[in-house]
Structure formats: structure tokens, C-alpha cells
Amino acid sequence: MEVYRLLHEDHLKVKSIFKELEDTTERAVKTREHLFANLKTELTLHAEAEEMFFYPRLESPKETRDLTLEAIEEHKVVKTLLAELDNEDKGTEEWAAKLKVLQENVEHHVEEEEAELFKKAKKVLSPEDAESIAAEIEAYKEEHSELEERG
């Protein structure tokens, strides 16, 4: 599998969790906690994997450098919001509002990554590179999701 398809599947999974969270109310604290834990795990593993295996290959080529640096900065914003949301009461309107800000940031990041960065990455990465990066990401995520589950 190519890295682009693998990352796209991650993006769809995260979008689905956001949709489920969107449908909760302030009274559904346990549901929100469970869904948010899943969201945090998915986003964290995805960001770490991109930062370790995908972005380093795209930082040097001129065609992908600016978008890659921007994507790394967007990850920092997402991590900050995740940490804040994790430590706040999930049964408040303020929490839901901050979650919406996180969702909008993630959606912007995904849109830019898939529409612009992937297109440019395909010009600097060979199909073999794209497949080997995907394999590295899959192995990393598998190993680390098992660690998360054992927690």
C-alpha cells in the first residue's frame, strides 16, 4: 500500500470519530471520554508516524519543503489542543467549542495535505519509497497501538 492511501484511511477514521463526537451532548460525558480517548490515540499515532517517516523525506526537496514545515507546525497546534481537551471537563459547552476548533484545524490540515502535499510528494518520492514509508508507518502504528492498549 502506498503511504498516500494509508494516511488517507487514517484521515477518514479521524473524521468518523469527530462525527461521532459531534453527535454527543454535554450529558454524555462517558461517551465523550471514550470517543475522545480514541481520537487522541489516532491523531497522536498518525502525527508521530508522519513526523518520523513521511515528513523527513519531504523536508529537503524544494517542491515540498514549505508545505512540510507548515504541516509540522499544524501538528504542534493539534497536540496543544489535544492536551488541553484531555485535561478539561468533557461535559461543558466550552469543551465542545474547543473540540470544534480542533476539528477545524485537523480538517484544514488534511485538506492541504491531501490536495497539495501528496501531489507534490508524488513528484519527489518514487512509488517504491511511498510503499516503504507506508510499511514503516504501519509497523510503527501497530507496535505503538499495542502499547497504548496495554497502557
N, C-alpha and C positions, 0 to 999 in steps of 0.2 A: 504494500500500500504506500502511496506517496504521502509525504508529510502534509500536503495541502488538504487532502481528503481527511486525514486523521484529525488535523486541527479543526476542520470544518465540522466534523462529527462532535468534537468537544464543544464547539460553539453552539451547536443545536441542543446538546444536552443541558448546557447552562441556560439557554433561552427557555427551555422547558421548565427548569426549576424556578426561574424568575416568574414564569406564568403561573405556576402553582402558588408561589408566594403572594403574587398579586391578588389572587382569589381569596386570601385569608383576611380575617378581621382581627382587631385588637384582642378579641376574646380567645382567639385560637393560638394562645402562647405556645403550647406544647407542639402543635403542628408547625408553627413558625420556627421554633427552636430546631426541630428535626430537619426541616427543609433548609434552613439557613446553614446548619452543620454540613449538609450535603453540598450546598452551593459553595461554601468556604473551601471544602476539600477539593471540589472540582476546579475552582478558579485558582487555588494555590498550586495544585499539581500541574495544571495547564501552564501557568505563568512560569513556574520553576523550570519545567521542561523546555519551554520556548527559550527561556533565558540561557539555559545550559547548552542546548543542542541546535536550535534554529537560528536565533539572533546572532550568535558569534560568527556564523558563516556569512551573515549579511551585513555586518558592520563595516567591513573593509571596502567591498565594491562600491564605487561611486554611485551606481544606479540605485542602490538600496540603503545607503548609509543614513540619510536624513530620516527616512520613514522608520528605519530600525531604531534609531536613537529616540525618536518620538514614541514608538511603541514601548520602549523600555521605561520611559517617563510615565506613560499612561499606566503601566503595571504598578508603578510606585503609588499612584493615586488610588488605584483599586485596592492595593494592600492596606493603605491607610484607612480607607473606608471600611474594609472588611474587619480590621482590628477594632475600630470604633463601634461598628454594629455588633460585633461579638461581645463587647463589654457593656452594652446598653440593654435596658429593659425592652424586650421584644413585643411587649403589649401596649406600646404607645403609638400615637399618630406621628410623633417625631421620628421614631424608629422607621416607620413605614415611609416617611418622606425621605429619609437618608438612604433607605434601600432603593427608592426610585432614582435618586441621584447616582447611586452605584450602577443600577441597571442602565441608565442613560450613558454613563461613561463606558461601560462594557460594550453596549451596542455600537457606540461610535468607534471604539477600538476595533471591534470585529468587522464592521463595515469597511473601515480603512484598510485593515489587514487583508481582508479577502479581495477587495476591489483593486487596491493599489499595490500593496507589498507582495502578495502572492504572484501577481502578474509580473512584477519586476524580478522577483526571486527566481521565477522560471527561466529568466534570461541569464542568470548568473550561476544557478545550480543545475547540474546535469540531472537527468531522470534517476540515475544511479545514486547520486548524492541525496536526492529527495527521498528515495526509498530507504537509504541507510539512516538518514536522520529520523525518519518515521519509526524505524526499528529501534533506534536508541531511545526515542521518546516512549514508545510502548513498553520497553523493558523497564525504564525508569519509573513510569507511572504504575506499572504492575507491582514492582518492588515496594514503592512508597505507599500505595493504597493498602497493601497488606499491613504495613507498619501502622498506618492510620487506624485500621480496623482493630489491631491489637491494642493500640493506643496507650 
